[in-house]
């Protein structure tokens, strides 16, 4: 069930109605847990067994960690969770890479790619694995001492608004809320519905309309010239942002309706003036996870300047690999690591040169930082979107004006205008949001009901008439 689908609307209405009948926090937690399991099973029931086994085993480990804070137990838990994740997500990549290396080395390898490794990736496995790992590590570090019942542990991991694609949450951010679930309030319903509607517009009206064009352009990289290559890349940059931030906003809105607050995941990433700022704005829950549980664990800034650069690169390489079982994702992580290190080197050079913050040169570099970052980030998106390096390099060459295609992909004028208008909308989004933040949500409910009714009907009509074909959320594959 996609959040933007009719089937999900029916499902959510049933869950909300059942939740209203619950009389205690425990009953409400049970309703949400059952709803979460049904939601997950609706995709592929067999993987509910994997989720259940993983959640149960990790709950016992969590209880053991609370009692002992054993380093050996923590390492065992991390290794076991990563092994399960690796088998389902990375085994095919490892086998293919080993076969390729053997052939490069001159070995006569007659073994073909095994068909049995083409199993479907369990939805949300990367996200719920990170949820549980953070809990184990927090207990070991002494940052978490909360005893959690099995019911609330299961709900912490499987809470349906954020189960499939985040935000990635920690025990202290969510469990206390799940243990004290309150009756539905009209105010929470209004705020949650408002946030959900914003995400729905991003997903159904914008991202889903961009997807067919982006897919068609990236499917024929050899037929892209300079303009078409940039159209494809800008289109994907907008699509992935609107798709993922739209999902995140819908998740926040759904949780809000039950009185649960999830962490913000995006804050206008395309307004960033550096790669560092981009990662403070893009997929913020993942950025924090990688910083707190990977970067700091391998030394962080404690390893000296060049050691910190090494640690940063390792973090970004593994962050790229987390996104998918393809070496193009690892290279995407390498590019971001290079941009982050480059920004640190630039700041260090400015300090050595005695350029004070706010000086003319510093302000000029800050002003130039936005277009340079915007362009650089979109170059990296090519390796995120392309299925292989050959296609990625072909698109990049076209973006640099180095391609001379014999034929061009056919694109309609309205598709070009649609991409450009979407870019403009994304760039003015901070101003739009600022208006709502300044006025607050309540102003909308003071609008006469007939006008609000027209607005609701217009939104539904726009989604039905102008919404693109329903697409699976991009991050569901990660």
Secondary structure, DSSP 8 states (H G I E B T S, - for coil): --TTSHHHHHHHHHHHHHHHH--SHHHHHHHHHHHHHHHHHTT-THHHHHHHHHHHHHHHHHHHHHHH--HHHHHHHHHHHHHHHHHHHTHHHHHHHHHHHHHHTT--------GGG-----TTHHHHHHHHHHHHHHHHHTS------HHHHHHHHH-HHHHTT-----HHHHHHHHHT-----HHHHHHHHHHHHHHHIIIIIIIHHHHHHHHHHHTTGGG--HHHHHHHHHHHHHHHHHHHHHHHHHHHHHHHHTT-------S-GGG-SSHHHHHHHSSHHHHHHHIIIIITTTTGGGGHHHHHHHHHHHHHHHHHHHH-SSHHHHHHHHHHHHHHHHHHHHHHHHHHTT--TTSHHHHHHHHHHHHHHHHHHHHHHHHHHSSSHHHHHHHHHHHTT----SS-----HHHHHHHHHHHHHHHHHHHHHHHHHHH-THHHHTS-HHHHHHHHHHHHHHHHHH--S----GGGG-
